[in-house]
Amino acid sequence: MIPEQDQITCFKNKAGDYYFQIDGDFGTYHLLTHPSDKTFQIVFPDFTKECGSLKQLSDLYFMLESAETGLTRWIYRCLRWVEDPGFHDKQNWISTRIKIADVSYGIEFCNESDELILTIPGRTIVSYRDELATNYPEIFHLHHSSLGGLILDIVKRETKGGDLPVCRTEQLTLPIKFDPRLYTIENVRYWIDYDRSKDLLFIQIPMSIRKTPMCLLDIYSELDVLQGGFLKKNILEFVQQNKMV
């Protein structure tokens, strides 16, 4: 994982290009930026290279993050430093809380770096299997659909490849007892259980924090469906209201 940096250290060559480097879990990454045409070249620890620009970061996101978590944001902050070397020293974060359907979300926005911090509270979901995608579609977007795939695998394992329940005729008897197991995806811990006799899923989702440049917000596709898209709509309105022209 690429560590967060409050300050950016760089070197400038005779051609006017800026050079950065940072150590991650898998080795040292080298970044060469070209202010004249606003492009960059990233050299990975295995000495392979990739070129791009600030506008192309969203297209390169999945490739960069598969190399090492946090690499995209480090490149973004280096490119912002090239545009304005003093932006680290004059960052002011504006915060608010948005409440939708009795759920409170924390939002912080920095105009100087054009970055957003979104805090999504943890929650526990108990849902019929066939209603999960309808009532909680965001689950199937988390971790690039890995969480949804994991849940489907758990259901298949619990049914041992047999037929899934077609209809539910019995009334649920409370309390319902679950025996969830711990699963980890990208260092995020989930507790999940599936009760085949009742066709019920138990999913415990921890609190999460999304820290991202605004230009990469669309990478988090779960925001398009979370709370029916109203959360993302409120985020964009808050940013627009506080954005300096």
C-alpha positions in Angstrom: 0.0 0.0 0.0 1.3 3.5 -0.9 1.6 5.6 2.3 -0.2 8.9 2.5 2.0 12.0 2.3 1.3 15.4 3.7 4.2 16.9 1.8 5.5 16.1 -1.7 9.2 15.9 -2.4 10.4 16.2 -5.9 13.4 16.9 -8.1 13.5 19.1 -11.2 15.7 18.3 -14.2 17.2 20.7 -16.8 14.4 20.1 -19.2 11.9 21.5 -16.6 10.4 18.1 -15.9 9.6 17.0 -12.3 10.6 13.7 -10.9 9.0 11.9 -7.9 9.5 8.6 -6.2 7.8 6.7 -3.4 8.3 3.3 -1.7 5.4 0.9 -1.6 5.0 -2.7 -0.4 6.2 -4.1 -3.7 9.1 -1.7 -4.3 9.9 1.8 -5.5 7.7 3.7 -8.0 9.2 6.5 -10.1 7.1 9.3 -11.6 8.3 11.7 -14.3 5.9 14.6 -15.1 6.1 16.9 -18.1 4.4 20.2 -17.2 4.6 21.5 -20.8 2.0 19.0 -22.1 0.6 17.9 -18.6 1.5 14.2 -19.1 3.4 11.8 -16.9 5.3 8.5 -17.0 5.1 6.0 -14.1 7.8 3.4 -13.8 6.8 0.3 -11.7 9.2 -1.7 -9.4 9.6 -4.3 -12.2 10.7 -1.4 -14.5 7.6 -1.6 -16.7 6.2 1.8 -17.7 2.8 3.5 -18.3 2.1 6.9 -19.7 -0.9 9.1 -19.2 -2.3 12.5 -18.2 -4.4 13.9 -15.4 -7.5 13.5 -17.5 -6.7 9.8 -18.1 -6.3 8.9 -14.5 -9.9 7.5 -14.2 -9.2 5.2 -17.2 -5.9 4.0 -15.6 -7.4 3.6 -12.1 -8.0 -0.1 -12.1 -4.6 -0.9 -13.6 -2.8 1.4 -11.2 -4.6 0.1 -8.1 -4.1 -3.5 -9.1 -0.4 -2.7 -9.0 -0.7 -1.2 -5.5 -3.4 0.4 -3.4 -3.1 4.2 -3.2 -0.9 4.6 -6.3 -3.5 6.6 -8.2 -4.0 9.1 -5.4 -0.2 9.6 -5.0 0.1 10.3 -8.8 -2.8 12.7 -8.6 -1.3 14.7 -5.7 2.1 14.8 -7.5 0.4 16.2 -10.6 -1.5 18.8 -8.5 1.8 19.8 -6.9 3.3 20.4 -10.4 0.3 22.7 -11.1 0.6 24.5 -7.8 3.6 23.7 -5.5 2.0 25.5 -2.6 -1.4 23.7 -2.6 -0.4 21.4 0.3 0.2 24.4 2.6 -3.1 26.1 1.9 -5.6 23.3 2.1 -8.8 24.0 3.8 -11.3 21.2 4.3 -15.0 22.0 4.5 -17.2 19.4 6.2 -20.9 18.5 6.5 -23.1 15.6 7.3 -25.9 14.4 5.0 -28.8 12.4 6.4 -30.8 10.2 4.1 -33.4 7.6 5.3 -32.1 8.0 8.9 -28.5 7.2 7.8 -25.9 10.0 8.4 -23.0 10.3 6.0 -19.9 12.5 6.6 -18.5 14.6 3.7 -15.3 16.6 3.6 -14.2 18.6 0.6 -10.9 20.4 -0.1 -11.2 23.0 -2.8 -7.4 23.5 -3.3 -6.7 19.8 -4.0 -10.2 19.1 -5.4 -10.4 16.0 -3.1 -13.3 14.4 -1.3 -13.5 12.3 1.9 -16.7 10.3 2.3 -17.5 8.4 5.5 -20.1 5.7 5.1 -21.4 4.2 8.4 -21.3 0.5 9.0 -24.6 -1.5 9.0 -26.0 -5.0 9.3 -28.3 -6.3 6.6 -30.8 -9.2 7.0 -32.5 -9.9 3.7 -34.2 -12.6 1.7 -31.7 -13.8 -0.9 -33.9 -13.0 -3.9 -34.6 -9.4 -2.6 -30.9 -8.5 -1.9 -30.1 -7.1 -5.4 -33.4 -5.1 -5.4 -33.1 -3.6 -1.9 -29.4 -3.3 -1.6 -27.9 -3.0 -5.2 -24.8 -1.3 -3.9 -23.6 -4.6 -2.5 -23.0 -5.9 -6.0 -20.8 -2.9 -6.9 -18.5 -3.0 -3.9 -14.9 -4.1 -4.5 -15.6 -4.2 -8.3 -18.4 -6.8 -7.7 -16.2 -9.1 -5.6 -18.5 -8.9 -2.6 -21.6 -9.8 -4.6 -19.6 -12.7 -6.2 -18.6 -13.9 -2.7 -22.2 -13.9 -1.5 -23.3 -15.9 -4.5 -20.5 -18.4 -3.8 -21.6 -18.7 -0.1 -25.2 -19.4 -1.2 -24.1 -22.1 -3.7 -21.9 -23.7 -1.0 -24.7 -23.8 1.5 -27.1 -25.3 -1.0 -24.4 -27.8 -2.1 -25.3 -27.1 -5.7 -28.9 -28.1 -5.2 -32.0 -26.0 -6.0 -32.6 -22.8 -4.2 -35.9 -22.2 -2.3 -38.6 -21.2 -4.8 -41.2 -19.8 -2.4 -41.6 -19.0 1.3 -44.8 -20.1 3.0 -43.8 -20.1 6.6 -43.8 -17.0 8.9 -40.5 -16.1 10.3 -40.0 -16.9 14.0 -38.1 -14.4 16.0 -35.4 -14.2 17.2 -33.5 -15.4 14.2 -30.1 -16.9 15.0 -27.2 -16.6 12.5 -23.7 -18.1 12.7 -21.7 -15.6 10.5 -18.2 -16.3 9.3 -15.5 -13.7 8.7 -14.5 -12.9 5.1 -11.9 -10.4 4.0 -11.8 -8.5 0.7 -9.1 -6.0 0.0 -8.4 -5.8 3.8 -12.1 -5.0 4.5 -13.7 -7.5 7.0 -17.2 -8.8 6.4 -19.3 -11.1 8.5 -21.7 -13.2 6.3 -24.1 -16.1 6.8 -26.8 -17.7 4.7 -29.7 -19.7 6.3 -31.0 -22.0 3.6 -34.0 -23.1 5.6 -35.3 -19.5 5.7 -33.6 -18.3 2.5 -32.1 -15.4 4.5 -28.8 -13.6 4.2 -26.9 -11.9 7.1 -24.3 -9.4 6.0 -22.4 -7.1 8.4 -20.7 -4.3 6.5 -18.1 -2.2 8.4 -17.7 1.6 8.3 -15.8 2.7 5.2 -14.0 5.9 4.1 -13.6 6.9 0.5 -10.8 9.4 0.0 -10.6 10.4 -3.6 -10.0 13.2 -6.1 -13.3 14.4 -7.5 -12.1 13.4 -11.0 -12.1 9.7 -9.8 -15.5 9.8 -8.0 -17.2 7.8 -10.7 -14.9 4.9 -10.0 -17.0 4.2 -6.9 -20.0 2.9 -8.9 -21.8 1.9 -5.7 -22.6 5.6 -5.2 -24.7 5.5 -8.3 -27.2 3.2 -6.6 -26.6 3.8 -2.8 -29.7 5.4 -1.4 -31.2 5.5 -4.9 -28.4 7.8 -6.1 -29.5 10.6 -3.7 -26.2 10.4 -1.7 -24.1 11.1 -4.8 -26.5 13.8 -5.9 -26.1 15.5 -2.5 -22.3 15.1 -2.7 -22.1 16.8 -6.1 -24.4 19.6 -4.9 -22.3 20.2 -1.8 -19.1 20.3 -3.8 -20.6 22.7 -6.3 -21.7 25.0 -3.6 -18.3 25.2 -2.0 -16.2 25.1 -5.1 -14.1 28.2 -5.9 -14.2 29.3 -9.5 
